[in-house]
Amino acid sequence: MAAAKGLNKPSIIIKRVEAAAESGHHGGAWKVAYADFVTAMMAFFLLMWLLSVTTEEQKTGLADYFAPSVIQTPSSEKTGSGDGQDEGVRHAVEAPLPDSNSAGDFEEVARAVQDSLTGTGAESAQLTNLLQHVVTRMTDEGLVIELGDLTDAPLFVEDTAQPQPALNELAGIIARVVGRVTNDVAISGHVRAYPETLVASPVWPLSDARAHTLRNLLKTNGFDEGRVQRVSGYADRKNRRSNPMDPLNNRIELILLR
């Protein structure tokens, strides 16, 4: 009878619920994203405010500060050249060049000079465009620094040895870069071919005159003329283009001798 009564008692069920692993702290990621957004907006409005209150000279100064490829001095001004090139281009920052006397390794010296003239890392668009005229290559004789015409951008006034402003600027840069090592140099002029129907072809005197123009420009920019071992005119005998009369055959080569 007692056992029968026990069968009528209600059953007690115990259910254990385990919390999911991710049921703890959650929802904090949006706070980080919101903080980043607020910071970005604050920086944006601060930039807009600075642009509205600064003068053009101040903006130029800020831009120059973040352009390490050009050194600006307080007295730097625009040159009077026809293309309005910046005087600061004349003071291009060269890569540190080892002293050729102590380094004793021409390859190291040549690489440093190449790095200084390739425009690598140059943040000035003007300097980068100017250095497009420059091509360097190594030969058995030494490092060849080739200054060549670009399409619609010649280095000399047509058919003359009168330099364009771009060549004046390049000569200043090269004088500063090559002036920091002690190797002697050689200069050679090359010009395009002219029609054979001309009574007197100008290729020989013109190539020679252009080579001497670069020599004079280097001297004007402080380069030691005593380091110039030879100045040569090669006329149209060593063309770089398959078409002998292609204006891009016009070039001046400065060789940093081993």
Residue pairs with C-beta under 8 A, 6 or more apart in sequence:
51 59
54 62
61 72
64 70
64 72
64 88
66 123
67 123
67 124
68 93
68 121
68 123
69 92
69 93
69 121
69 122
69 123
69 124
69 127
70 86
70 88
70 89
70 91
70 92
70 93
70 124
70 127
71 88
71 91
71 93
72 88
73 91
76 86
76 87
76 88
77 87
78 84
78 86
78 87
79 85
79 86
79 87
81 165
81 168
82 165
83 165
83 166
85 126
85 130
85 165
85 166
85 169
86 124
86 126
88 124
89 124
89 126
89 127
89 130
89 169
89 172
89 173
90 169
90 172
90 173
90 176
90 221
91 176
92 116
92 122
92 127
92 173
92 176
92 177
94 116
94 176
94 177
94 180
95 112
95 115
95 116
96 112
97 109
97 112
97 113
97 116
97 177
97 180
97 181
98 105
98 108
98 109
98 112
98 181
99 181
99 182
100 106
100 109
100 181
100 182
100 183
101 182
103 109
106 142
106 183
106 258
109 181
109 183
109 256
110 138
110 142
110 143
110 256
113 136
113 143
113 145
113 177
113 178
113 181
113 256
114 136
114 143
116 177
117 131
117 134
117 136
117 145
117 173
117 174
117 177
118 131
118 134
118 136
119 127
119 128
119 131
119 132
119 134
122 128
122 131
130 166
130 169
130 170
130 173
131 173
132 150
133 147
133 148
133 149
133 150
133 153
133 155
133 166
133 170
134 145
134 146
134 147
134 170
135 146
135 148
136 143
136 144
136 145
136 146
137 143
137 144
137 146
138 144
139 255
141 186
141 255
141 257
141 258
142 183
142 255
142 256
142 257
142 258
143 255
143 256
144 253
144 254
144 255
145 174
145 178
145 253
145 254
145 255
145 256
146 251
146 252
146 253
147 155
147 167
147 170
147 174
147 214
147 251
147 252
147 253
147 254
148 155
148 240
148 248
148 250
148 251
148 252
149 155
149 156
149 247
149 248
149 250
149 251
150 248
151 248
153 166
154 164
154 247
154 250
155 163
155 164
155 166
155 167
155 170
155 250
155 252
156 162
156 163
156 164
156 167
156 210
156 213
156 250
157 163
157 164
159 202
159 206
160 206
161 206
161 209
161 210
161 212
161 213
162 213
163 171
163 213
163 217
167 213
167 214
167 217
168 217
171 214
171 217
171 218
171 220
171 221
172 217
172 221
174 218
174 223
174 254
175 217
175 218
175 221
175 222
175 223
176 221
176 222
178 185
178 223
178 254
178 256
179 222
179 223
179 224
181 256
182 227
183 227
183 256
183 257
183 258
184 227
184 228
184 229
184 257
185 227
185 228
185 229
185 254
185 255
185 256
185 257
186 228
186 229
186 230
186 231
186 232
186 254
186 255
186 257
187 211
187 212
187 214
187 215
187 228
187 230
187 231
187 232
187 252
187 253
187 254
187 255
188 207
188 211
188 231
188 232
188 233
188 234
188 252
188 253
188 255
189 206
189 207
189 208
189 209
189 210
189 211
189 212
189 214
189 232
189 233
189 234
189 252
189 253
190 207
190 234
190 235
190 236
190 238
190 239
190 240
190 249
190 250
190 251
190 252
190 253
191 202
191 203
191 206
191 207
191 210
191 235
191 236
191 249
191 250
192 236
192 239
192 244
192 245
192 246
192 247
192 248
192 249
192 250
193 203
193 236
193 239
193 244
193 245
193 249
194 201
194 202
194 203
194 236
194 245
195 245
203 235
203 236
204 233
204 235
205 233
206 233
206 235
207 233
207 234
207 235
207 236
208 231
208 232
208 233
209 233
210 233
210 252
211 231
211 232
211 233
211 252
212 231
213 252
214 252
214 254
215 225
215 228
215 231
218 225
218 228
219 225
229 257
236 244
236 249
239 246
239 249
240 248
240 249
240 251
241 248
241 249
